[in-house]
Amino acid sequence: MKAGNALAEALANGRFFWSLEFIPSVDRILRDDLTQLGGIAAVMRGSDRLVTFAVTDRVVSERDPEPVAAAASLGDSTGKQPLVHFSGKGRELGDLERVIGRMQANGLENMLVLTGDRIKLEPVRGRARYLESVPALAFARHLMPRALLACALNPFKYREEEGMAQFYKLDRKMEAGADLAITQIGFDPAKHDDAIDWVRRRCPEARLVANVMLLPAARARYMRKHALAGITITDSLMAMLEAEAALPREGAAARALRRLALQIVGVELAGYAGVQITGLHAPERVEALNEAVCKAGHDCPDRASWNEAWQDALTAPDGSRADPVPLGARWRLGQRGTAVAGFGERFRYRALEGIHRAVFERGPLAACFGAAMRPFHGKEGTLAGRAIHFIERAVKAPIVGCETCGQCRLGATQFVCPETCPKGLANGPCGGTTLNRCEFGDRECIHSVKLRLAAAAGVEEQLGSGLIAAVPAESRNRTSWPSHFAGDGTLAERRTDERDRAVRGPV
Ligand code: SF4
């Protein structure tokens, strides 16, 4: 396709824009969205505001068609460069390389790289693997130096640990090469403000885009029932939507549309570069939204009038008011001191740090151990290498949950093993936590633990800098000790200008 890149132009000119999201899926209803696009394609072609459309990857299932073909064909019919999503679910760097190759062959220039939510089709044997967004972004930037790269951010977090960990990970994504961040869907304007606040202070060249969604009661019910990762719909918000659903149909629909329009006006006032609109594809509904946004913009020229209108929009027909903030959890960016590591956590951290220094970094013990290990570098597959692998796993598994990934990252992850994250993430959390609980529901998110430890040790800034390499499949189930002492280990302190090695990991 030879379309101009209207998204890049809007970002460069600071012109507030809209993007529509499409979900390629094996599911019939969603597939129809992509095959019956005549009307919306014409609307997009003629609109200055609708500068792009996003085509998602592996949202409904891992069997969903890869988005490149749909994005290229939609791009041809709309005349707009799409934003192609790439999800790391069940993928390796080689998969990303192949997708980028197909994008380049089709003239596609914009990409959003994310880790993705929990895999639905777990492998029969072994654990599911995820390609982490941070090294994937660095690799995509390396392969596409002039592309527009986007990443995901979930600012809708209500505990200090999970909230700060999200923002530090955003720093790493920007360091890896992202140009803009697109938020998770959320209904709390204070969190949109927090994200803007962080970006302005930490990475002012980055742009933020808010993901917004029309939220009638039926959709909210579905999202709560399926516990969609990282999306917060509180009980009081749900109650308000149910009260609204009891109104005559037009009344309920008009209220939902007014709220969406207010969200769009609100994020523009807050300083966002644009919005990505989810779940709205019919031309007449896009036109109705256009009118609703014009009216909301006219009603709310400033934040004070907008706040009043937003409170009205959250007030149920019976007068009760919805609160988008979960009960008892009101953490905001800037509030510090609630993430306090316990004595046991601090003791464990200090003990492991001391052992790590003495055995792997400096001093006579490290010198002796290094001299013993170095000769086995490159011989990890031999009998001797396998014996060392056995010993490493026997020592480390009971202490840190080690799975001998062959590329030990403990020294860069506050001695919390990334393999104890169900997605194996080392650079920071996915967006799926709920009040520090893991998306998988069975543990506290390891990155919340890391935040507490880093804060207690006074090394919190480490969470936002240095890229931790992706673990290549071929290095798994091997010892990491010989390569560590040969200088091929990981580690996080590689900077952006060493990106090639960082994403490739040890060779
Ligand atoms: S431990 Fe944290 S980063 Fe890992 S899957 Fe759970 S919520 Fe996501």
Residues whose N, C-alpha, C, O or C-beta is under 5 A from the ligand:
A	BS01	SF4	C421 P422 K423 L425 G428 P429 C430 G432 T433 R437 C438 E439 F440 E444 C445 I446 H447
